[in-house]
Amino acid sequence: MNITTVMRTWLAAAPDSSAADELRQGKAPWAVHLLWSTWIFITPLLDTQGYTLSWFLFTLGTYPIFIAVYLKAHYASCRHMHFYGFAVGSLCLLTLPWYSSGLSYFFFACTMFMKWRASFRARVGLLLLINALYIALAWRAGYPWAMLISMPTMAFIICAVIVVEIKSRERDAALRLSQEEVRRLAATAERERIGRDLHDLLGHTLSLITLKLELSRKLFDRDSAAARRELEEAERVARHALAEVRAAVTGIRSTDLAAELASARLLLESSAVHLDYGVLPDSLPQDVERMLALVIREAMTNIHRHADATEACVRFTRAADRLDMQINDNGKGGLVAHGNGMSGMCERICAIGGSLQVDSPPRRGTRLLISVPLQMQKGQVLSETISQDNLAGRAA
């Protein structure tokens, strides 16, 4: 077994380790926090004695041990973190009378106790214990009173920040799980709805077609005219079922405004942006609702990625023959009207005879005003329906 295999096995990240958590977030698994150990090499600059042979020997003897323990602790389970905290704390307490740079080990030990997966009372108890040992040994070694007070104070502040960070990560993880559960339940409900709709739509129709075909087969030799009538009726039923299936599939493919806005709210919450939307319009033409949903999706994606906003809102105003939709945010503004996303929105809106206005002054947010016709759209849908009926009549 070579050294590479040994190191890979020794530094295998446990599922609940700090390294595994940082890797899931796309961060470096150890380098960032290890930079704080550079204080070991800076401390002599603040001392009157400077870099001495004693400092060099203590650093040479303790720093490699600290690196090994730190790496192992970062990849090990958080349930065992207190053992590594005792090991790093010992490097400080055992060398405290002669090696002031070892105070950096003291802070690392305190943070390890806070990352220990145990009750809050147990973690605070270990933190108080190591601070009491530090104060007793530092007082006996002749450290000034300022060091006896400032070091524990800084340790408690750092540990409080770590506790808040851990709680924040736990809340973020719980939020992600709840969002995934909402999406899963929504997908399950949609699949069940589609299954029920298809069963109600096709079950009776296919049974009727089967009966008609069986009857026509039985009448084929005795009464060919009656068999022909049954076949024609089966054909009409099949055509009607085909039209209903197409309508159902179109409804399934279309995007509902309410669902799109609910999804947008979840998206913006992940970037700390509050989305507010008013009363949604009802009885919209299908292609108008689909287009508005796609515009909302593109606009919310832009706000999430680029706006640097904290609030956003969507408002609808409906007239007799038009619908206006306004999307606002309080971000940095400066939106480019001819970007790829805006060009796509303009093309979709113009395709149904609508218009898009963009107001995005720098540092004053962005306002999109979309106006689409309703009566003309209904006329277009009616003309398309008439054309399809004419084609069906010609084919018949």
N, C-alpha and C positions, 0 to 999 in steps of 0.2 A: 504494500500500500504506500503510494508516494505522498509527498507533502501536500500536493494539491487536493488529493482526495481527503486527507485528514482535515485540512482547513475547510473544505466544503461541508464535510460532516459536522465539524465542530461549530461552524457558523450557519447551520441550517436554521432558517427562521421558523420559530413556532407560530402557529396560527394566531395566538393572542399576544405576540411580541410587539414591541415598538417598531421594529424593522418591518414586520408584515403590514402594520397599519400605515406606515409611511410609504411603503411600496404601492399599496392600494391607492394612495392619493397621488402617486407619481412623483414623490419627493426622494431625495437622496437618503438612504437608510441610516447613515451615521455621521456623515462629514460635517453637517451644519453645526450640530451641538458640540462636536469635538473641538471646534474652533475656540470655544471658551477656555480650553486647556492652555492656550497660548499665554494666559496670565502667569503660568509657572515660569516662563522665560522673561516676562516683563517685570515681575516683582523685584528682582535685584536692581533694576534701574531706579526704583523708588527707595532703595535702602542705601545707607551711607557706605556700607562695606562693598556693595556691588557684587560682581561675579567672583566668587572665591572657589578654591579647590574643594571645600566642604560642600558648597552648593552644587558643584559639578558632580561630585560623587553621589550625593543624595538623589539628584535628578537622574543620573545614569542607573541608579539602583531601583528607583520607584516608578519612573515614568513608563518603562516598558511593561511593568506589572499593571499599572493603571490602564494602559491601552488594551491589554489582553482582557482584563476584567470588564472594561467598558464595552468592548465589542461583544463579548459573550453575553453580557447583560442586555444589550440592545437586541440580540437575536433570540434570547431565551424567553420563556414564558413569564408573563408579568406576575404569576403566582409565586415565583421564586426571586423576585426582584430584591427583596429585603436582604437576602444572603449576599448579593453583590454590593448592596449599600453598606453592609457591615465591612466587607473586604476593602472597599475604597475608603470608607471612613477610618479604618485602621491605619491606612497609609498616612493619613493626616495626623491622627492622634499619637501614633508611635514616634513620628519624627517632629512633632510640634516644637519641642524645646530647641531644636537646632536648625530647622528647615522651614522658614516662613513661607516659601513658595508652595508648601504642601497644603496651605489653606484653600487652594483651588480644589483639592480633592474633597474638602469638607462640603463645598457646595454641590459637587456631583453626588456625594453620598445622600445629602438631603433630598435632592430631586429624585434619586432612585427610590427612597422610602415613599415618596408621594406617588410614584408609579406602581407601587406594589398593589396587587389585586387583593385587597383585604378591606375590612371595615374602616371607616374614616377615623374612628377612635383609635384603632391599632396603629394607623399610619401617623397620626398626630403624637401618639405615645412614643414611637421610635424617634420622631423628629425632636421631641422634647428631651429624650434621653441623650441623643448625640450632641445636642446643644449644651446640655448640662455638663457632659464630659468635656466638651471643648472649653467651656468657661472655667471649669476647675483646673484643667491642665494648663491652659493659657495663663491663668492667674498665678499658678505655681511656677511657670516658666518665666514670669516677669514681663508679660506682654502689657502694654499700656491699657488703661481703662477704656479708651476709645475703641480699641480693637475688641475688648470683651463685650462691648455693647453693639457696635456697628455690624460685626460679622453675623451674630444670630438674627439681628433685625433684617439684614439683607437676605439671609437664608429664608426667613419666614415670608418675606415679600415675594421672593422667587417661587417658593412653594405654593403660595396663594395663586400666583399667575398660572402655575402648572395645573392646579386643581380646576381653575376656571376653564382652562384650555381643554382638559379632559372632559369636563361636563359638556362643553360646547360640542366636542366631537361626538359624544354619546347622543346629544340631542339631534345633531345632523344625521347620524346613522339611523336614529329612530324615525326621523322625518323621511329619509330615503326609503326605509322599509314601508312606512305608511303609504307613500306615494306609489311604490311598486304594488302594494296590496290593492290600492284603489284601482290602478290600471288593470290588475289581474281580474278583480271582481267585475270591472266594467267590460272587459273582453269576454269573460264568462257569460255575463248577462246578455251581451250582444249576440254571442253564439247561440244561446238558448232562444233568444227572440227570433233569430233568423231560422232556426230549426222549427219553431212553432209556426212561423209564417209560411214556410215552404210546405210543411205538413198540411196546414189548413188550405193552402192554395192548390196543391197538387194531389192530395189524397183523394178527395171526392172526384176531381176531374179525371184522373187516370183510371179510377174504378169505373167511371161512366164510359170512358173510351174502351176499356177492356170488355164491358158488357155489350157495347155496340158492335165491336168486332166479332165477338163470339156469336151474337145473333145473326150478323151478316154471313158468317161462315155456315151456320145451320140453314139459312134461307137461300144460300147460293144455288143449290140444285133444284129446289122446289119453286122459288119465286125470285128470279133474278132482279126484277124491278124493286122489290122490297129490300133485297140485299144491297142494291145500289143506294137506296135512300138511307139505309143504316150507315153505309160507308160515308156518304156525304155529311150526315149528322156528326159522325165521329171526326171527320175532317174539320168541321166548323168548331167543334168542341176543342180540338187540338190547337187550332189557330187562336181561339180565345185564350186558352191556357198559355200559349206562347207569348201573347201580348201581355198577360198578367205577370208572367215570369220576367219579361223585359222591364216592365214597370217596377217590379220589386227589386230587381238587380240595380236599376238606376237609383232607386231610393237608398239601397244599401251602400252604393258607391259614393253618393253625395255626402257632404260633410255638414253636420248640423251646427248652427251658430252657437247654441248653448254649449255643446260638447267642445267646440274649438276654444271658446272663451274660458271654460273650466280648465282645459289643458294649458292655455296660456297663463292662467293664474298660477298653476303649479310650476310652470317654467320660470316665471318671474320671481316667485318666492325663493327659488334656489339662489338667486342673485340679489336678494334683499330688496326687491322692488314690489311695491303694493299696487295691485291692479284693481281698478274700480270700473264697473260698467253698469249702466242703467237698465231700464226696462227694454227687453228685446222685442223687435217687431214680429208680428205673427202673419201667417198666410202670405209669405213671400213666394214669388216664382222660384222654382227649383234651381235654375241656373244662376239666378241672382244670389240666392242664399249660398250656393256653392262658391261663387266668385268672392263674395264678401268674406266667407270663412278662410279662403286661401289668402286674401289680402291681410286679414287679421293675423294669420300664421306668419306671414313674411314680416309684417310690422313688429310683432312681438319678438321674433328672432333677432331683428335689428336692435331692438331696445335691450334685449338680454346680452347681446354681444358687444355693442358699440356705444350705447347711449350714456352709460354711466349715470343712470337715473335712479331716483328713489321712489317715484310715483308715476303711474300711468293711468289713463282712463280712456274708455270707449263710450261714445254717446251716439244714439240713433234719433233722427228726426224724420218723421214720415209725413208726406203730403199726399194729395189725391193721386198724383201721377209720378211722384219721385220719392226716393229715399236717400237721405243724407247720413253719412257715417263719419264721425270725427274721432281721430285717434291722437291723443296728446301725451307727452311725457315732459318731465322737468330736467332732462339730461343736458349734455354739453352742446347739443345742436350741431349745426354745420353739416347737415345731411346732404350728400351729393345727389341731386335729382336725377342724374343720368347714370347712376350706378346700376349694377346688374339686378339687384333686388327691386329697385324702383322701376327699372325698365320692364321687368316682368309684371309688376303690379299694373303699370300703365297699359300694357298690352291686354291684360285680362279685362280691365275696366273698359277700355275702348272697344273691345270685342262685343260688348252688349250696349254700346252707345252711351257710356258713362264718362265722367271726367274726374281728374285727380289734381288737387292743388297741394303744394308742399310749402310750408312756412317753417324754416329751420335756421333762424339767426344763431350765430356762435354764442355759446354759453347761455342761451335762453330757451333751450328745449326745442322740441319739434312738434309740429301740428300737421296732420294729414286730413284733408277734407275730401271725401269721396262722395260723389253724387251720381246715382244711377236711375234711369227711367223704369217705371213699373208698367204703365199702360202699353208702351211700345213693346216691352218684353212680352206682355201677355199676347199682343197682336202677333208677334213673331212666333210664339208657341202655337197660337191658333192656326197661323198659316202653315206651319210645319205639320200640324195634325191633319189639316185639309189636304196637303200635298201627299201625306202618307196614305190617307184614305183613297185619294184618286189613284195612286199607284196600285193600291190593293184591288180597287175596282177594275183597273185595266188588266191586272194579272188574272183576276177571276174571269 
